[in-house]
Amino acid sequence: EDVDFALPEGEIRALIGPNGAGKTTFVSMLCGRIAPSSGRVWFDGTDITALPAHRRILMGMAYTFQITSIFPGLPVAENVALAARRRDAATAEADSARALDRLGLADRADQEAGDLSYGHQRLLEIAMCLVQKPRLLILDETTQGLSDGEIDDFKALVRDLQAETTILLIEHNMSVVMETADRVTVMEMGEVLAEGTPAEIRANPAVQAAYLGTG
């Protein structure tokens, strides 16, 4: 409802809010999975409101789903190679190997993706995004199902990726939000409740009352 949202290039932005706040619905409109009932979506100066999801991907958007979306019957490496299919075979193979290594999945390259733990499936989905070399990477509750050690690795990965891509992070883990985001947008009941730095959001009385549980 009247969401006014701008994400500058090169920023890590966290999108937070209680369950049902509208975060995934909003992101689905950015990605082209849901058509907005009003308003416009712009990407790099281009009005993309009418473009389908696959056209937005070709423009440089990549996103993970809240519910893991992989090819469970294919090997891990083949999942990533399919995501890199727009490149020649040799380049796709090299890029896929780098992405798997970066996510700590290189030793599982030949394993059937459906046999991975849920947490490793989440990491595989990130690898499938990274191999596309996106200009905007949208991660929807990626740390769900990860161990504490994997979450620490994820934080380091997000900070490392900032030099390569703009990141929109939908996240419930507040340590991830506070330690990685440049700015935070808070949603409640389909509206933007607040926006600011992690410190500003942590100190905001309205956010404390609505979400952080410290008001």
C-alpha positions in Angstrom: 0.0 0.0 0.0 1.7 3.2 -1.3 5.2 1.6 -0.9 7.9 4.1 -2.0 11.2 2.2 -2.2 14.5 3.1 -3.8 17.6 0.9 -3.7 20.8 2.6 -4.8 23.4 0.6 -6.7 26.0 -1.2 -4.6 23.9 -1.1 -1.4 23.0 -4.0 0.9 19.4 -3.3 2.0 17.6 -5.5 4.5 13.8 -5.8 4.3 12.3 -6.8 7.6 8.9 -7.0 9.3 6.5 -9.5 11.0 5.1 -12.5 9.2 2.4 -11.3 6.8 3.8 -7.8 6.6 4.0 -8.1 2.8 7.7 -8.6 2.3 7.6 -11.5 -0.1 4.6 -10.1 -2.0 6.5 -6.8 -2.5 9.6 -8.7 -3.7 7.5 -10.8 -6.0 6.3 -7.5 -7.7 9.9 -6.4 -8.1 10.8 -9.8 -9.7 7.7 -9.9 -12.0 6.1 -12.9 -10.4 3.1 -10.7 -9.3 1.7 -7.8 -11.2 1.2 -4.6 -9.1 -2.4 -3.3 -8.9 -1.0 0.3 -9.1 2.3 2.1 -9.3 5.5 1.4 -11.3 8.6 -0.6 -11.0 11.9 0.8 -12.4 15.2 -0.9 -12.9 18.3 1.1 -13.9 16.2 3.9 -15.4 13.9 1.5 -17.3 10.2 1.0 -16.5 9.9 -2.7 -16.2 6.4 -2.9 -14.7 5.0 -4.8 -17.7 8.0 -7.1 -18.2 7.6 -10.8 -17.2 10.0 -12.4 -14.7 12.3 -14.0 -17.3 12.9 -10.7 -19.0 13.9 -9.1 -15.7 16.3 -12.0 -15.1 17.9 -11.2 -18.4 18.3 -7.6 -17.3 20.3 -8.7 -14.3 17.9 -9.6 -11.5 18.4 -12.9 -9.6 16.5 -14.1 -6.6 16.1 -17.0 -4.2 12.7 -18.1 -3.2 11.3 -18.4 0.3 10.6 -22.0 -0.5 13.7 -23.6 -2.0 13.5 -23.9 -5.8 16.1 -26.4 -7.2 16.2 -29.3 -9.6 16.2 -32.2 -7.0 16.8 -35.0 -9.5 19.9 -33.4 -11.0 23.5 -33.3 -9.6 24.4 -30.2 -7.7 26.9 -29.0 -10.4 24.3 -29.4 -13.1 21.8 -27.3 -11.2 24.4 -24.4 -11.2 25.4 -25.1 -14.9 21.7 -24.8 -15.9 21.6 -21.3 -14.3 24.6 -20.3 -16.4 23.2 -21.7 -19.6 23.4 -18.3 -21.5 27.2 -18.7 -21.7 29.3 -21.2 -23.7 29.8 -24.6 -22.1 33.4 -24.0 -21.0 32.7 -20.7 -19.4 29.5 -22.0 -17.8 31.5 -24.9 -16.3 34.2 -22.7 -14.9 31.7 -20.2 -13.5 29.7 -23.0 -11.9 32.8 -24.5 -10.3 33.7 -21.1 -8.8 30.2 -20.5 -7.5 30.1 -24.0 -5.8 33.5 -23.4 -4.3 32.4 -20.0 -3.0 29.4 -21.5 -1.2 31.4 -24.5 0.2 29.6 -27.0 -2.0 32.5 -28.0 -4.3 32.8 -31.4 -2.6 29.1 -32.1 -3.2 29.2 -31.2 -7.0 28.2 -34.8 -8.1 25.6 -35.3 -5.3 22.0 -35.3 -6.3 20.6 -32.0 -5.3 17.5 -33.5 -3.6 19.7 -35.4 -1.2 21.3 -32.3 0.2 20.2 -31.0 3.6 17.7 -28.2 3.6 20.5 -25.7 4.5 22.7 -26.9 1.7 19.8 -26.6 -0.7 19.5 -23.0 0.3 23.3 -22.5 -0.4 22.9 -24.2 -3.8 20.2 -21.8 -4.7 22.5 -18.9 -3.9 25.2 -20.5 -6.1 22.6 -20.7 -8.9 22.0 -17.0 -8.5 25.7 -16.0 -8.3 26.6 -17.9 -11.5 24.2 -15.5 -13.3 26.5 -12.6 -12.3 23.5 -10.5 -11.3 23.3 -6.7 -10.9 20.6 -7.1 -8.3 20.6 -10.1 -6.0 17.4 -10.7 -3.9 17.7 -13.2 -1.1 14.4 -14.2 0.6 15.0 -15.7 4.1 18.1 -17.5 2.9 19.4 -18.3 6.4 16.4 -20.4 7.3 17.7 -23.9 8.0 21.4 -22.9 8.2 23.6 -23.8 11.1 25.2 -21.1 13.2 28.5 -21.7 11.4 26.8 -21.5 8.0 25.1 -18.3 9.0 28.5 -16.8 9.9 29.8 -17.8 6.5 26.7 -16.3 4.9 27.3 -13.0 6.6 30.9 -13.0 5.2 29.6 -13.9 1.8 27.1 -11.0 1.7 29.7 -8.5 2.7 32.1 -9.9 0.1 29.4 -9.7 -2.6 28.8 -6.0 -2.1 31.7 -5.2 -4.5 29.9 -7.1 -7.2 26.2 -6.6 -6.9 23.4 -4.7 -5.2 21.7 -6.9 -2.5 18.2 -6.9 -1.2 18.0 -9.2 1.8 14.6 -10.3 3.3 15.6 -11.7 6.6 14.3 -12.6 10.1 17.7 -13.2 11.6 18.4 -9.9 13.2 22.2 -10.5 13.7 22.4 -11.0 9.9 20.4 -7.8 9.3 22.4 -5.7 11.8 25.8 -7.0 10.8 25.5 -6.9 7.0 22.9 -4.2 5.9 23.8 -0.6 5.0 20.2 0.4 5.5 17.0 -1.4 6.6 13.4 -1.0 5.4 10.7 -2.2 7.8 7.3 -3.2 6.6 4.1 -3.7 8.5 0.6 -4.5 7.2 1.8 -3.9 3.6 3.2 -0.5 4.3 6.7 0.9 4.9 6.9 1.6 8.7 10.4 2.9 8.9 13.7 3.1 7.0 17.2 3.9 8.2 20.6 2.5 9.3 20.6 -0.6 11.4 21.3 1.6 14.5 18.4 3.9 13.7 16.0 1.0 13.1 17.1 -0.7 16.4 16.4 2.6 18.3 13.0 3.3 16.5 10.1 3.0 19.1 7.6 2.2 16.4 9.8 -0.7 15.1 10.4 -1.9 18.6 6.7 -2.1 19.3 5.8 -3.7 15.9 8.6 -6.1 15.4 11.6 -6.1 17.6 9.6 -6.8 20.7 11.5 -4.4 22.9 8.9 -1.6 23.1 
